[in-house]
Amino acid sequence: MFLTVLLLSAVLLSLSLLGLGIRMLVVRNGKFPVTSVGGNAHLKAKGITCPKHDELRAHKKRKGGDFCSTCGYQV
């Protein structure tokens, strides 16, 4: 039973990665989708920012400003 589930999950994972790879090759300027909040243009347009930015802004007076470690945004 365990071997069946392991084999099935490996096949599904391989198919997913293969699909992403083929899409990157076929689509013009194909690249992996941006999933982080800090680098996503659609979320920025809606005014949604990285939660870490909010935390850094809250501590800005104490620290004097800092860079976000995940996206490099200076607060």
C-alpha positions as CSV (number, residue, x, y, z in Angstrom):
1,M,0.0,0.0,0.0
2,F,2.8,2.4,1.0
3,L,4.7,1.7,-2.2
4,T,1.6,2.3,-4.3
5,V,1.0,5.7,-2.8
6,L,4.7,6.6,-3.1
7,L,4.8,5.6,-6.7
8,L,1.6,7.4,-7.5
9,S,2.8,10.6,-5.8
10,A,6.1,10.4,-7.6
11,V,4.3,10.1,-11.0
12,L,2.0,13.0,-10.3
13,L,4.9,15.2,-9.2
14,S,6.9,14.3,-12.3
15,L,3.9,15.1,-14.5
16,S,3.4,18.5,-12.8
17,L,7.1,19.5,-13.2
18,L,7.1,18.3,-16.8
19,G,4.0,20.4,-17.5
20,L,5.6,23.5,-16.0
21,G,8.8,22.8,-18.0
22,I,6.9,22.4,-21.3
23,R,4.9,25.5,-20.6
24,M,8.1,27.5,-20.1
25,L,9.4,26.3,-23.4
26,V,6.2,26.8,-25.4
27,V,5.0,30.1,-24.1
28,R,6.9,33.2,-25.3
29,N,9.0,34.6,-22.5
30,G,7.8,31.7,-20.3
31,K,8.9,31.7,-16.7
32,F,7.8,30.3,-13.4
33,P,4.9,32.3,-11.9
34,V,5.8,34.6,-9.0
35,T,4.2,33.3,-5.9
36,S,5.7,35.5,-3.2
37,V,3.6,38.5,-2.2
38,G,6.5,40.9,-2.4
39,G,7.2,40.2,-6.1
40,N,3.7,39.8,-7.5
41,A,2.5,42.7,-9.6
42,H,-1.2,41.8,-9.3
43,L,-1.0,41.9,-5.6
44,K,0.9,45.2,-5.6
45,A,-1.8,46.7,-7.8
46,K,-4.4,45.8,-5.2
47,G,-2.2,47.3,-2.4
48,I,-1.4,44.0,-0.8
49,T,2.2,44.0,0.5
50,C,4.5,41.5,2.2
51,P,3.6,41.0,5.8
52,K,7.2,41.4,6.7
53,H,7.1,44.9,5.3
54,D,4.4,45.8,7.7
55,E,6.4,44.4,10.6
56,L,9.5,46.3,9.5
57,R,7.5,49.6,9.2
58,A,6.2,49.0,12.7
59,H,9.8,48.7,14.0
60,K,11.3,51.4,11.8
61,K,11.4,54.0,14.5
62,R,13.3,51.7,16.7
63,K,15.7,50.4,14.0
64,G,16.0,53.4,11.7
65,G,14.9,51.4,8.6
66,D,15.9,48.0,7.3
67,F,15.7,45.8,4.2
68,C,13.3,42.9,3.8
69,S,15.3,39.7,3.7
70,T,12.9,38.0,1.3
71,C,12.5,40.6,-1.5
72,G,15.0,43.4,-0.7
73,Y,12.4,46.1,-0.3
74,Q,13.7,49.0,1.8
75,V,11.3,50.1,4.5
